[in-house]
Amino acid sequence: MSIIVIGNIVAFIGAILMVLVGFIKTKRNILIAQNIQFLIMGLGNLILGGVSGFIVNIVGILRNIICLRWNLNVPLKIFFIALQAIINWRFNTVGLIGWLPVVATGLFTWYVDSDSEIVIKTVCIISECMWIFYDFHFHNYVSVSFDVMTIVSTFVGIWMILRDRKNAKEAAGEAI
């Protein structure tokens, strides 16, 4: 079995989780599910030669664990972004395309402590757009298709949050 097929099979498993994360509404559950997804997707990236993708996924797991226990302050955010950049600088072998995961994950790291699920989900959409190009470069076609589906599911998640807020406001208005 070719390495591209094996890598895409692993990526497929992680990609299913990635799309499901788009429907999750609470920050804590998003971060927990992302950790599992990051591990599987990172392994898929590594199998396909995407070292940068593997690096940012592993550092992302560490960041999410810290974020679940404590609020990320600016020094911690800078630490995680710098850690990814330094490791990527050392191991990136594909030039600028190898920096897309670092930029995407750095953006997510900067906003992950937001109290607004809408902000977190919007950043996820922007980050996922960067991953589309990276995954395509490494022939991670399963991930490319799921990157698109994740963007759609995350938009649906935003719509669900906004709908729930609207319904809660309407219910509160009727109760008065």
C-alpha positions in Angstrom: 0.0 0.0 0.0 1.5 3.4 -0.9 2.4 6.0 1.7 -0.1 8.4 0.2 -2.9 5.9 0.7 -1.9 5.1 4.2 -1.5 8.8 5.1 -4.9 9.6 3.6 -6.5 6.8 5.6 -5.1 8.2 8.8 -6.1 11.7 7.8 -9.6 10.4 7.0 -10.1 9.3 10.6 -8.8 12.6 12.0 -10.8 14.5 9.4 -14.1 13.0 10.5 -13.4 14.3 14.0 -12.4 17.6 12.6 -15.8 18.1 10.9 -17.6 17.0 14.1 -15.7 19.6 16.1 -17.4 22.2 13.9 -20.8 21.3 15.5 -19.6 21.5 19.1 -20.8 24.6 20.9 -18.7 24.9 24.1 -15.1 25.9 24.3 -14.1 23.1 26.7 -15.5 20.4 24.5 -14.1 22.0 21.3 -10.6 21.9 22.9 -10.9 18.3 24.1 -12.1 17.0 20.8 -9.5 19.0 19.0 -6.7 17.2 21.0 -7.8 13.9 19.6 -8.2 15.3 16.1 -4.8 17.0 16.3 -3.1 13.8 17.3 -4.6 11.8 14.4 -4.2 14.6 11.8 -0.7 15.2 12.9 0.2 11.5 12.3 -1.4 11.7 8.9 0.6 14.8 8.1 3.8 13.1 9.3 3.2 10.0 7.2 2.7 12.2 4.1 5.9 14.2 4.8 4.1 17.2 6.3 6.5 17.8 9.2 5.2 21.4 9.8 1.6 20.0 10.1 2.8 17.4 12.6 4.7 20.0 14.7 1.9 22.5 15.0 -0.6 19.7 15.8 1.5 18.4 18.6 2.2 21.9 20.0 -1.5 22.6 19.6 -2.3 19.6 21.9 0.0 21.0 24.6 -1.5 24.5 24.1 -5.1 23.1 24.4 -4.2 21.2 27.6 -2.8 24.4 29.2 -5.8 26.3 28.0 -8.2 23.8 29.6 -6.5 24.2 32.9 -5.6 27.9 32.9 -6.3 31.0 30.8 -3.7 31.7 28.3 -2.0 35.0 29.0 0.0 36.9 26.4 3.4 35.4 27.5 2.0 31.9 27.1 0.5 32.7 23.7 3.8 34.1 22.5 5.6 31.1 23.9 3.4 28.6 22.0 3.5 30.6 18.8 7.3 31.0 19.1 7.8 27.3 19.9 6.0 26.3 16.8 7.9 28.8 14.7 11.3 27.8 16.1 10.6 24.1 15.6 9.2 24.7 12.2 12.2 26.9 11.2 14.4 23.9 12.1 12.5 21.1 10.4 10.5 22.8 7.6 11.7 21.5 4.2 9.1 22.9 1.9 9.5 26.6 2.1 6.6 29.1 2.5 3.9 26.4 2.2 5.4 24.9 5.3 4.6 28.1 7.2 0.9 28.0 6.6 0.1 25.6 9.5 2.3 27.8 11.8 0.4 30.9 10.8 -3.0 29.2 11.1 -2.2 27.7 14.5 -0.6 30.9 15.7 -3.8 32.8 14.8 -5.8 30.2 16.7 -3.5 30.3 19.7 -3.9 34.1 19.9 -7.7 33.9 20.0 -8.3 30.5 21.7 -8.9 32.1 25.1 -11.8 34.2 23.8 -15.0 33.9 25.8 -16.9 34.0 22.5 -17.4 30.7 20.7 -18.2 32.8 17.6 -14.7 34.3 17.7 -13.1 30.9 18.2 -15.2 29.4 15.4 -14.4 32.3 13.0 -10.7 31.9 13.7 -11.1 28.2 13.0 -12.6 29.0 9.6 -9.8 31.4 8.7 -7.2 28.8 9.9 -8.8 26.0 8.0 -8.5 28.0 4.7 -4.7 28.0 5.2 -4.7 24.3 5.9 -6.5 23.6 2.5 -3.4 24.8 0.6 -1.0 23.0 2.9 -2.9 19.7 2.7 -3.2 20.0 -1.1 0.5 20.4 -1.4 1.1 17.1 0.4 -1.5 15.2 -1.6 -3.6 14.9 1.5 -6.8 15.0 -0.5 -8.9 13.5 2.2 -8.0 16.4 4.5 -8.6 19.0 1.7 -12.1 17.8 1.3 -12.7 17.7 5.0 -11.1 21.1 5.4 -13.9 22.4 3.2 -16.5 20.4 5.2 -15.1 21.7 8.4 -15.5 25.2 7.2 -19.2 24.4 6.3 -19.8 22.7 9.7 -18.2 25.5 11.6 -20.5 28.0 9.8 -23.4 25.8 10.8 -22.1 25.8 14.4 -22.0 29.6 14.3 -25.6 29.7 12.9 -26.7 27.3 15.7 -25.2 29.5 18.4 -26.8 32.6 16.9 -30.1 30.9 16.6 -30.0 29.7 20.2 -29.2 33.2 21.4 -32.1 34.6 19.3 -34.5 32.0 20.7 -33.3 32.7 24.3 -33.8 36.5 23.8 -37.3 35.9 22.3 -38.2 33.6 25.2 -36.9 36.1 27.7 -39.0 38.8 26.0 -42.2 36.7 26.2 -41.6 36.0 29.9 -41.7 39.6 30.8 
